[in-house]
Amino acid sequence: MNFDPRGGAQDNLGKPTLYIYPIKSLRAVPLPQSVLTPTGFPYDRRFMLFKVESDNPQSQPKLTKMTVTFFAQMGLFMQEIDIAQRLFKVTYTPPPLATGSGAGKDGPRTVEIPLEPDTDALETIDVSLHGSEAKAMRMGQAINDWFSSCFGWDVILVYLPPGNTRKVLGNLAPNSVHGNKNQKAIGASQSSWFSTLKSYVPNVLQDDEVKENNEGITFADCAPYLVITQESIDDVTGRLVEGIQADVTKFRPNIVLEGATSAYEEDFWGVISILPESDHSMDIVLTQNCIRCQSLDIDYTTGAFGKGEEGTVLKKLMRDRRVDQGKKYSPVFGRYGFLADKNGSLATQTVKIGDEVRVSKKNEDRTRFCTYFRSHMLASLIVPADWPGLM
């Protein structure tokens, strides 16, 4: 059950509140429980798609990263985990025909992909996301051909195996030199309220990935975790015309909490503690706001930007959610988080339905998003052309 901030119990609403995205920018997979690791929930954004482009057959092809903001068709791909078979399934549903109703003439099609591919048979490939580089593995031709047939152009899928990560850039990491030293914490006694992690899937996402170190992230844009609240989602729904609900999965959260006293209270959160009264308590340090982009406006049934009310979410948030002075022309929704290093040890912990969550630290002021920088050029702040946005 949930815990009311006033002390009274209320019913568990049973909404899914843990999510992963095995292939970056495809649709969300809801979880009933998972494992907190330094690099995020196991299997979250371990895969990514790239468009293969070449003007000259004699030259090396260019790989263009594919994210839903720039390739809205990615919203047509559902993902589903099959733990028993150690794989996940991707189902592509063509958009309705322009001249009638129903799916495209070929109908839905599905491909199966191993959660942990055998990398011995895969080619190593250098990839980059927002200027943060990594060595990934190029998946086999059959899988690449399947995605290429769905999109209508050459595509490759790459895999980031456990142990391979990307650097966390900018002032996102808790120990960043551009950290928020000017933020003054408000004591836990002033900020504690309880919530419940609610969702639905198997407790098997906890094997090899729990052994990773905390030196980087996967293909998540900025941080291992994104935390939002149901109260803020409800606020977005309230901005839309009656009968239309905001789709929480378009905000790409990993953890959705319920029980905040008001929408956007999370803007000021510094740390949340899971199972705060137990011997297995884990903290997630919330370092920065999530800056939002046009991905909020995509219609997942058409694979295009929404028409009418569904295509206005970003615009409606622009009205009063441009509250981060570091990115003052874009709206904010949610907080990026990192698993805390407790006593020099980054242990792992299962989180599940019914676990208590407490805001154990608040900031007096909102944090300020710092533009990305390359670690070897700290004096030169770099703003990637496609930044910001969580995809």
N, C-alpha and C positions, 0 to 999 in steps of 0.2 A: 504494500500500500504506500501511498504518498504521505508525507508529513506536512501538515499545515503549519505555516510559520507561527500561527497563534497557538499551536499546541494540539489542535484537534485533528484526528485522523480523517482522511477522506478516501474514497474508493480509488483503486488503481484504474486509470482510464484505458490501460492496455495498448497504448500507441507505441509503435516501434521507435526506439530511440538510439540505437547503435547502428552505424552504417559503415560499410567499406565499399570500395570501388576497384575491383581487381584490375581492370583496364581503365586507366585514367580517362575521364570524360564520358565514359559510357554510363548507363543507368546504375542506380544504387542497389546494393545488396543489404537488406536489413538483418540484424543479428539479435538473438536473444541474450547472448553473452559472448565475451571474447577475452583476450588477454592484453593488458597494457604492457607494451614494450617500448624501449627508447625510440624506435623508429616508427611507432604507430601500431595499430591493430595488425596482426598477421595477415598477409596477402593484400593489404590495402595499397593500391596503386603500384604494384610490382610490375605491371605491364603498361606499355604505351604504344600508340600508333604513330607512324610517320608516313607522310606522303613522299613518294619517290619522284623527283623531278630532274630532268636532264635536257638541256638545250642541244647538247652535242654528244652523240653516242660514244665519242672517243674520250670524253671527260668523265670525271668521277660524278655520279649522280648526287644531287643535292637532296638532303633529307629535311623536310619541313614538318615541324611538330604539329600534331593534330590535337586541338582542344575544341570543346563544344562551342566556345565563343566564336571561333572562326570557321568551324565545320559543324553547322547546326544539325546535320544529318546524324551525328553521333548520338543524338537523343532518341533515335529509332532502335538502338541496340540495348536489349535487356540482358542482365547477367544473373546467373543462379549458381550457387555452390552445391556440389554433390560430394560431401565429405567421404562417404563410403567408397566412392570411386577415385578419390583424390584428384578431382578435376572440377572445373567450372564450365558452364554452358553459356554461350552467347547466342541470343536469338535476335535476328534482324527481321523487323516487320516493315515492308515497304509502305510509304505513305499512301493515303487514299488517292485513287485516280482523280485527276483534275476534272474529268467529265462525269463523275458519278461517285457513289459511295463504296465503301469497302476497301480492303487493302489492294496494293498493286497486283498486277496480273500473276506474278510468281508466288505470292503468298509468303508467309514467314518461313525462314530457314535457320538452322541451328548448327553450330560448330562446337566441338568439345576440345578443351585446352587443359593440359595438366597444371595443377596448382604449383607444382615444383618440377619444371621440366628437367630432363637429363641434359645438363649443359655440356657434357663431353662431346656431343654431336653438333653443338651450335657454334656459330661464328661470333667472335667478339667484335663489337662495334662501338665506336665512340659517339656519344650523343650528348646534347646539351639542352637544358630547359632553363630559361630565364638567365642564361649566362653561367649556370651551375652545371658542370660537366660530370659525366659518369661513363663507366665502361659497362655496357649492357650486352645481352646475347640476342642475336637475331633468330627469331623463331623459324621453323621449317617452311618450305615452299608451299605445302598444301594449305597451311593456315593462312599464309600471306595471300595466296590466290583466292581463298574464300572471302577475305576482307576486301580484296581488290574488286571482286565481282559485285560485292554489295555497294561499294562506293562508286564504281565506274572509272577508277584510275588506279595506278600502281600504288600499293600500300604495303608496308612491312610492320609487323608486330615485334617489339623488342621486350626483353625480360631482364629485370634487375635482380640477380640472385642474392640471397642472404649474404651479407658481408660486403656487398657493393652498394654504396650510397652516394648521394650528392651532398655537396657542402651547403650548409645553411648560411645564406648571405644576409646582408643588411643588418638590422638590429633585432632580428627575430629571436635568435638564440638567447637563452637566459643569461649566458656569460658573455654576451656581445660587448665589444668595446664601445659600441654605440648604444648601450643599454639605457634603461630609463632611470638613471640615478636620481633624477629630480622628482620621481614619484614617491610620495609619502604614504606609507601604509596606514590604514585604519585597522584597529585591533579586531581580532576574530569575534570578540564579544559584541561588537557593533554590527557585524556583517553576517553572522551565522543564520542561515535558514536551511532547512532540509529539503532534499529532493529525492526522487527515486529514478534510477535508470530503468526504463521500460523498453522492451522490444521483443523480437522473436526470431532465433536460429541456433545451431548446435555448438556445444563447447568443445570444439575440436580444433579451433583456430589458435593453436598454442604450441606448435612444435619447434622446428628449427629456428624460426624467427626470434624466439625469445633469447637466443644466444648472441644476438647482435650487440654491437657497442653503440654508443651514443654520438658517434662522430658525424652523423649526417641524417638525411631523409631519403625517402624513396622518390617516386614521381609526383608526390604531393607538391603543390606550388611552393609553400613556405614553411610548413611545420608538420609534425606527425599527427597533430589533432586539431580539429576545429570544433569548438563548443558553441552552441546556440541555445536559446530557450524557446519553449512553446509559447510563452507569453509574447515574445517578439514576433513569432510567426502569426499569432492571432492578431497582432496589430496590423500586419501586412494584409491579412484577410479583411480586416475592417476598412482598409483603404480601397478595396475592390468593390465592384457593384455586387449587390445582394445575390447570393446563390453561387458565387465563385470563391473558392478557397485557395489560399496560397499553398503551393506544393513545396513541402519542406525539403524534398530531395533536390530541388533546383538550387538550394542554398548549399548543397554538398557538405553537410555536417558529418562528423564522426560520432558526436555525442549531443543528444538533445535532452535538456533538463527542464523539468516542470516544477513550478512552485515559487518563482520569483515574485516579488511584491509588485513589480511593474515591468512593462516592456522596456527592453534595452538597459535594464539594470546591469547586465553583464559588461557593459562598456567600462565599468570601473572595477571589475573583478581582477584580482592579482593572482590568487591561488584557489583552486578547488580541491577539497580532500574527499577521497572516496573511502568509505568505511572508516570514518574519522575516529571512532571510539574503539576500534579493534587493533589487534597486534599486527594486522596486515594492511594498515592504512597506507594509501598511496596518494601523493600530491601531483597535480598537474599545474605547472606554472603557466599562467596566461600572459604572454609577453606583448602581443600587439593585436590591433583590430584587423578584421578581414575587410579589405577594400573590394567593393563589388563592381561587376561589369555586366554586359548585355546578356550573359548566359542565363540570367534570371527571366528573360523574356522569351525563351525558346518554347515552342509548342512541341511537346514530345510525341504527339500523334502525327504531325506533318513533317517533323525534322526541319522546320524553318522557324523564323522569328514569328511570334504570335501576332495575330491580327485582333484588333479590338482590345478588350480589357486585359487579356492575358499577355499582351505585348507592352504593357505600361508599368510593370512592377518597378523597373529601374527608375523610370521617370518619377514615380510616386515617392520613392525613397530619396530621390534627389532633393525633394522639397525641404526636408528637415533633418536628413541623416548624414549630411556632409559635415561631420563633427570631428574629424581627425585633421589636425593642422598640418600633418605631414603629407596628406593627400587630400587637400581641401576641395578638390573639384569632383570627388567621387564619394558615394555614400558608403557607410559602414554598416556591417551586419555580422555579428559573431566575433569570437576571440580565438586567436591561434594559441596552441598550447604544447608544452613539452613535459615529459615525465621528469619529475624532480629527482635529483641526485641526493639520496638520504644517507648521510654518514659515509660518503664516498662509495656507496654501493647502489647500483641501478638494478634493483630487483624487479621481478615481474609479478603481476597479480591479475587474477581473473576478476572481471566485472560482469555483473549479471542483473537480471530483473530483480528489483526490490532492494538493491544496494543503496545505502544512504550516501548522499553527497552533500557536503557543506561548503559554503564559501568561507574559507578560513583567512582570507586576506583581501582587503579592498584598497584601491588607490584613491587618493583625494582628487586626482585629476585624471583625465583620459590620457592614455599613452599616445605617443606621436610616432607614426610610421616613418622610418628612415628609408630612403631609397637604397636600392641594392648597391653593394660595392664589391669589388673583387678583392680577395684577401691579400693579394700581393700589391694592391694599389689603394691602400686605405684612404689616402688623401684625395682620391678622385672618385666621387660618387657617380654611379652610373645608373641611368634610368632606362631599362629595356623598353623598346617601342610598344611591346604587347603587354606591358604591366600596367595596372594590376588586374586582379580577378582570380577567383578560385574556381578551378575547372576539374 
